[in-house]
Amino acid sequence: MGTTALVTGANRGIGRSIAEGLAALGACVLVGARIREAADEVVAEIVGSGGLAEPFVVDIADSASVAGAAGRIGDLDILVNNAAIKLEHHPSPPSRASIDDIQATLDTNVIGTIRMIQAMLPALLRSPHPRIVNLSSGLGSLTFATTPGSKYQERPLISYSTSKAALNMVTVLFANEFRETPLRINAVDPGPVNTPMTQGRATRRPIDGAEPVLAAVLIADDGPTGCFFDEQGVVPW
Ligand SMILES: NC(=O)c1ccc[n+]([C@@H]2O[C@H](COP(=O)([O-])OP(=O)(O)OC[C@H]3O[C@@H](n4cnc5c(N)ncnc54)[C@H](OP(=O)(O)O)[C@@H]3O)[C@@H](O)[C@H]2O)c1
């Protein structure tokens, strides 16, 4: 593959599986994590399996950290914006939601992702085949949220769902800006996966959630951009 890939939040969960999957495809993986030791553990595991990986410390919610990361990046072909937070563990009425939680969630999941894309674009645009994948969620689909009887309509999580709906728009707007270039940027719903984020409420493995993300990374230069996929295909906005 001969490519370099950066995965944010790659120290655990789906991000770790994405990093392992990219390494198995032959990419040199920059294992993004807020804490160096957390990245080192994943790097050791990938290198021990014969892959290429390096730790890459970055906190996407911290503009100084992202600016520092932009200064350290060399070649970059693939950016997977996986890092996110979900502060609501149970559905609750939007009328009683915590403004602080909403603000923190938007700051990481939306602003943090935009910050990373802007910071890494100069390096990505030097690549002949740049790819960006944003980890979204079916909870960010306005179609699902407005479909009577949908499981998503019955799960009001205003911080998280709003952040993923906004991330979908971010995906489309960047895709529109770079549509005439080889850059392909898409949003992917990994589906429900058992990770610290879901705390036992899902049964699929992180590797299952990584698969549609890897498929979006492998999209051709003339393939779709500004789209929303899951493991079954196109997700309605
Ligand atoms: N799990 C699911 O069922 C599911 C379903 C749909 C979509 N998703 C999406 O898939 C992605 C991965 O989810 P997951 O279930 O693997 O979550 P997770 O287990 O909670 O892992 C989240 C990762 O993001 C990192 N992170 C959080 N804030 C960060 C920041 N400010 N800067 C850098 N890294 C940060 C965490 O690092 P720390 O270890 O330092 O906290 C961790 O590595 C997320 O975007 C999530 O919204 C997940």
PDBQT file of the ligand as one rigid body, heavy atoms in Angstrom, charges set to zero:
ROOT
HETATM    1  N1  LIG A 301     -19.405   2.020  19.634  1.00  0.00    +0.000 N 
HETATM    2  C1  LIG A 301     -20.466   2.210  18.869  1.00  0.00    +0.000 C 
HETATM    3  O1  LIG A 301     -21.467   1.452  18.933  1.00  0.00    +0.000 OA
HETATM    4  C2  LIG A 301     -20.489   3.349  17.874  1.00  0.00    +0.000 A 
HETATM    5  C3  LIG A 301     -21.623   3.464  17.034  1.00  0.00    +0.000 A 
HETATM    6  C4  LIG A 301     -21.663   4.501  16.109  1.00  0.00    +0.000 A 
HETATM    7  C5  LIG A 301     -20.593   5.365  16.004  1.00  0.00    +0.000 A 
HETATM    8  N2  LIG A 301     -19.499   5.225  16.839  1.00  0.00    +0.000 N 
HETATM    9  C6  LIG A 301     -18.381   6.167  16.659  1.00  0.00    +0.000 C 
HETATM   10  O2  LIG A 301     -17.195   5.426  16.450  1.00  0.00    +0.000 OA
HETATM   11  C7  LIG A 301     -16.071   6.144  17.000  1.00  0.00    +0.000 C 
HETATM   12  C8  LIG A 301     -15.315   5.259  17.976  1.00  0.00    +0.000 C 
HETATM   13  O3  LIG A 301     -16.220   4.871  19.004  1.00  0.00    +0.000 OA
HETATM   14  P1  LIG A 301     -15.820   3.827  20.143  1.00  0.00    +0.000 P 
HETATM   15  O4  LIG A 301     -17.076   3.119  20.489  1.00  0.00    +0.000 OA
HETATM   16  O5  LIG A 301     -14.597   3.070  19.754  1.00  0.00    +0.000 OA
HETATM   17  O6  LIG A 301     -15.495   4.850  21.328  1.00  0.00    +0.000 OA
HETATM   18  P2  LIG A 301     -14.534   4.723  22.625  1.00  0.00    +0.000 P 
HETATM   19  O7  LIG A 301     -14.261   3.308  22.938  1.00  0.00    +0.000 OA
HETATM   20  O8  LIG A 301     -15.146   5.581  23.670  1.00  0.00    +0.000 OA
HETATM   21  O9  LIG A 301     -13.182   5.389  22.111  1.00  0.00    +0.000 OA
HETATM   22  C9  LIG A 301     -13.162   6.757  21.809  1.00  0.00    +0.000 C 
HETATM   23  C10 LIG A 301     -11.740   7.138  21.479  1.00  0.00    +0.000 C 
HETATM   24  O10 LIG A 301     -11.731   8.550  21.224  1.00  0.00    +0.000 OA
HETATM   25  C11 LIG A 301     -10.697   9.126  22.002  1.00  0.00    +0.000 C 
HETATM   26  N3  LIG A 301     -10.943  10.527  22.299  1.00  0.00    +0.000 N 
HETATM   27  C12 LIG A 301     -11.996  11.082  22.961  1.00  0.00    +0.000 A 
HETATM   28  N4  LIG A 301     -11.836  12.411  23.041  1.00  0.00    +0.000 NA
HETATM   29  C13 LIG A 301     -10.663  12.695  22.421  1.00  0.00    +0.000 A 
HETATM   30  C14 LIG A 301      -9.947  13.875  22.182  1.00  0.00    +0.000 A 
HETATM   31  N5  LIG A 301     -10.374  15.082  22.628  1.00  0.00    +0.000 N 
HETATM   32  N6  LIG A 301      -8.787  13.814  21.494  1.00  0.00    +0.000 NA
HETATM   33  C15 LIG A 301      -8.327  12.625  21.043  1.00  0.00    +0.000 A 
HETATM   34  N7  LIG A 301      -8.929  11.462  21.273  1.00  0.00    +0.000 NA
HETATM   35  C16 LIG A 301     -10.094  11.504  21.950  1.00  0.00    +0.000 A 
HETATM   36  C17 LIG A 301     -10.633   8.268  23.261  1.00  0.00    +0.000 C 
HETATM   37  O11 LIG A 301      -9.392   8.492  23.918  1.00  0.00    +0.000 OA
HETATM   38  P3  LIG A 301      -9.204   8.287  25.532  1.00  0.00    +0.000 P 
HETATM   39  O12 LIG A 301      -8.932   6.815  25.722  1.00  0.00    +0.000 OA
HETATM   40  O13 LIG A 301      -8.043   9.175  25.850  1.00  0.00    +0.000 OA
HETATM   41  O14 LIG A 301     -10.481   8.727  26.186  1.00  0.00    +0.000 OA
HETATM   42  C18 LIG A 301     -10.758   6.897  22.639  1.00  0.00    +0.000 C 
HETATM   43  O15 LIG A 301      -9.531   6.471  22.111  1.00  0.00    +0.000 OA
HETATM   44  C19 LIG A 301     -16.653   7.395  17.631  1.00  0.00    +0.000 C 
HETATM   45  O16 LIG A 301     -16.593   8.455  16.712  1.00  0.00    +0.000 OA
HETATM   46  C20 LIG A 301     -18.094   7.014  17.880  1.00  0.00    +0.000 C 
HETATM   47  O17 LIG A 301     -18.941   8.143  17.977  1.00  0.00    +0.000 OA
HETATM   48  C21 LIG A 301     -19.434   4.237  17.753  1.00  0.00    +0.000 A 
ENDROOT
TORSDOF 0
